[in-house]
Amino acid sequence: MTLAIHGIAAAGGPFGSPQPIAREAGGLHTAIGYWHHEDRYKNGTEFVTRQDQVYSEAGYGAQNRWDIYARIGVSNLKIQDAFSSTNALTTTSNNDFDENWKFFGTLGAKVFYPFGKTFGMGAFVQGTYSFNSLKDDVSGTSGGAPYRAVLTVQDLWDVNFGIGFQATVPYGIRLYAGPYVYYSEGTASLSTNVPGLQFSTADTTIKNKTNAGGFAGIDLPLAKGFRLNVEGQYSERFSAGGAITYTY
């Protein structure tokens, strides 16, 4: 069985400003961040997915032109109405899939070309993988008989590619925006077949429908070595978050 489920992605968080975080002479940076991701898919009925992520990041860059980075963090996953029944004889104890704080990892790289001191543009690639299976259970009655079933979502991954345009304004503040494309995929299965539920015991391929979006953000200096990055993304639904970075 193959079922297109649009928008369940192992969301990797913000893309950041096109200009690398590292000092021009080269060096390391670290960061801590939070990201709230929303998306949705359709399969007869529209479903909304939500993720909240907390992560740490480490990266290296040089020459004000390139940067590579890695993140490790924890994330939840909520799928609205994942357990809603379409069969009048099947009842459910809860409608939404809800799993908390599983580990994920992200790898990314970016290149940047400045057009003088004010404007520049760059490109990036970023991929994320969820290391753990995510599970939630539902119970109820079907045709008068009780049941309990567990929905498992696993092997979630995504890859993003985008182009960003940046303007550096007074006080070292960076404003940026641009388009991106992405692809996400995973599998889902239900431990027991229940009439009226959206999933079955067969592995279901889950993938996004909308492959393009846009992002915009601001990156501003704080105390020496520290910067604050706030970003928003839109593809089907709005996602946003922020990070505090430190450059060594």
C-alpha positions in Angstrom: 0.0 0.0 0.0 1.3 3.5 -0.9 -0.2 6.6 0.6 0.9 10.1 -0.2 1.1 12.0 3.1 2.1 15.5 2.5 4.2 17.5 5.0 5.5 15.1 7.6 9.1 16.0 7.6 12.0 15.7 10.0 12.2 19.5 9.9 15.8 20.7 10.3 15.2 24.2 11.6 16.4 27.6 10.3 18.7 28.0 7.3 20.3 31.1 8.7 21.8 34.1 7.0 23.6 33.4 3.7 26.8 35.0 5.1 28.7 32.4 7.2 28.8 32.9 11.0 32.5 32.2 11.3 35.1 35.0 11.4 36.6 35.9 8.1 40.0 34.4 9.1 38.3 31.1 9.8 37.1 29.4 12.9 34.4 27.6 14.9 31.0 28.6 16.0 28.4 27.1 18.3 24.7 27.7 18.8 21.6 26.7 20.7 18.2 27.1 19.1 14.5 26.4 19.1 12.3 25.8 16.1 8.5 25.4 15.7 7.6 23.7 12.4 4.1 23.3 10.9 3.0 21.6 7.7 0.0 19.7 6.4 -1.0 17.0 4.0 -4.2 15.7 2.3 -5.6 12.2 1.9 -9.3 12.8 1.5 -9.1 14.8 4.8 -6.5 17.5 5.5 -4.0 16.8 8.3 -1.8 19.3 10.1 1.6 18.3 11.5 3.5 20.2 14.2 7.0 19.8 15.6 8.9 21.6 18.3 12.6 21.3 18.3 15.4 22.2 20.7 19.0 21.7 19.3 22.6 22.6 19.6 24.9 23.4 16.7 28.6 23.4 15.9 30.2 24.6 12.6 33.3 25.8 10.9 33.8 28.4 8.2 36.4 30.7 6.6 37.1 33.6 4.2 33.6 34.9 4.7 32.6 32.6 1.9 31.7 29.1 3.2 30.4 27.3 6.3 29.6 23.8 7.3 27.6 22.9 10.4 26.0 20.0 12.3 23.1 20.0 14.7 21.8 17.5 17.3 18.6 17.9 19.1 15.2 16.5 20.3 11.8 17.0 18.7 8.2 16.0 19.2 5.7 15.2 16.4 2.0 15.8 16.4 -0.4 14.7 13.6 -3.8 16.2 13.9 -6.7 13.8 13.3 -4.4 10.9 12.5 -6.7 8.5 14.5 -10.0 10.0 13.4 -12.4 7.2 12.3 -14.3 7.3 9.0 -16.4 4.3 10.2 -19.5 5.0 12.3 -18.9 1.6 14.1 -15.4 2.4 15.1 -14.7 4.7 18.1 -11.3 6.1 19.1 -9.9 7.2 22.5 -8.0 10.1 20.9 -7.9 11.7 17.5 -4.3 13.1 17.3 -0.9 11.3 17.1 1.4 12.8 19.7 5.0 11.6 20.4 7.6 13.6 22.4 11.3 14.3 22.4 13.1 12.0 20.1 16.6 12.6 18.7 17.4 14.0 15.3 20.5 15.2 13.5 21.1 17.9 10.8 24.0 18.5 8.4 24.3 21.6 6.3 26.7 23.7 4.2 26.5 27.1 2.6 28.5 29.3 0.3 28.3 33.1 0.0 29.4 35.7 -2.5 29.4 39.4 -1.4 28.6 42.2 -3.9 30.5 44.8 -1.9 29.9 45.6 1.8 26.1 45.8 1.7 24.7 43.1 -0.5 25.4 39.5 -1.2 23.9 36.2 -2.1 24.5 32.6 -1.2 23.3 29.0 -1.5 22.8 26.2 1.0 22.0 22.6 1.3 20.6 21.1 4.5 19.5 17.6 5.5 17.9 16.1 8.6 17.3 12.6 9.8 15.2 11.4 12.8 17.1 8.7 14.7 14.2 7.3 16.6 10.9 5.7 15.7 7.9 7.8 16.8 4.9 6.0 18.3 1.5 6.7 19.7 -1.4 4.4 20.5 -5.1 4.5 20.1 -7.9 2.3 21.6 -11.6 2.0 21.3 -14.2 -0.3 19.9 -14.9 -1.5 16.4 -18.2 -3.2 15.7 -18.6 -3.6 19.4 -15.2 -5.3 20.0 -12.4 -3.6 21.9 -9.1 -2.9 20.2 -5.7 -1.2 20.8 -3.4 -0.2 18.0 0.0 1.5 17.8 1.0 3.9 15.0 4.7 3.9 14.2 6.4 6.6 12.2 10.0 6.0 11.3 13.0 6.8 9.0 11.9 10.5 8.7 14.4 12.5 6.6 14.4 15.6 4.5 16.8 17.6 2.3 16.5 21.3 1.5 18.2 23.5 -1.1 17.9 27.2 -1.3 19.2 30.6 -2.4 19.4 33.6 -0.1 19.8 37.3 -0.7 21.3 39.4 2.1 21.6 43.1 2.9 23.8 44.3 5.8 22.4 47.5 7.4 23.9 49.7 10.1 25.2 48.1 13.3 26.1 44.9 11.5 22.4 43.7 11.2 21.9 41.2 8.4 18.5 41.0 6.7 17.9 38.1 4.3 15.3 36.2 2.3 15.0 33.7 -0.5 13.3 30.7 -2.0 14.0 27.0 -1.2 12.9 23.6 -2.4 12.7 20.4 -0.3 11.8 16.8 -0.2 10.9 14.7 2.8 10.1 11.0 3.3 9.4 8.3 5.9 7.3 5.3 6.6 4.3 4.7 8.9 2.4 1.6 9.9 -0.4 0.6 12.3 0.1 -2.5 14.5 -3.5 -3.7 13.9 -5.9 -3.1 11.0 -8.9 -1.3 12.3 -11.9 -0.4 10.0 -12.1 3.3 9.5 -8.6 4.3 10.6 -6.4 6.1 8.1 -3.4 3.7 8.4 -2.9 -0.1 8.2 -0.4 -2.8 9.0 1.2 -2.3 5.6 4.2 0.1 5.4 3.0 3.5 4.2 5.3 5.8 2.4 4.9 9.3 3.7 6.2 12.3 1.7 5.5 16.0 1.2 3.4 17.4 -1.5 4.5 21.0 -1.7 8.2 21.1 -2.7 8.9 24.8 -2.6 8.7 27.6 0.0 10.2 30.9 1.0 12.2 32.1 4.1 13.2 35.4 5.6 15.1 36.4 8.7 17.2 38.8 10.7 20.7 38.2 12.2 21.9 40.8 14.6 24.9 41.2 16.9 24.6 41.0 20.7 27.5 41.1 23.1 31.0 40.4 21.8 31.0 37.1 19.8 27.3 36.5 20.2 24.5 37.0 17.6 20.8 36.4 17.6 19.1 34.8 14.5 15.3 34.9 14.1 13.8 33.3 11.0 10.4 32.4 9.4 9.6 29.9 6.7 6.4 29.3 4.7 5.4 26.2 2.8 1.8 25.2 3.2 2.0 26.6 6.8 4.2 29.0 8.7 7.2 27.9 10.7 9.5 30.0 12.9 12.3 30.0 15.5 15.5 31.5 16.7 19.0 30.7 17.8 21.8 32.3 19.8 25.2 31.8 18.1 28.8 32.3 19.4 31.8 32.8 17.2 35.2 31.7 18.5 
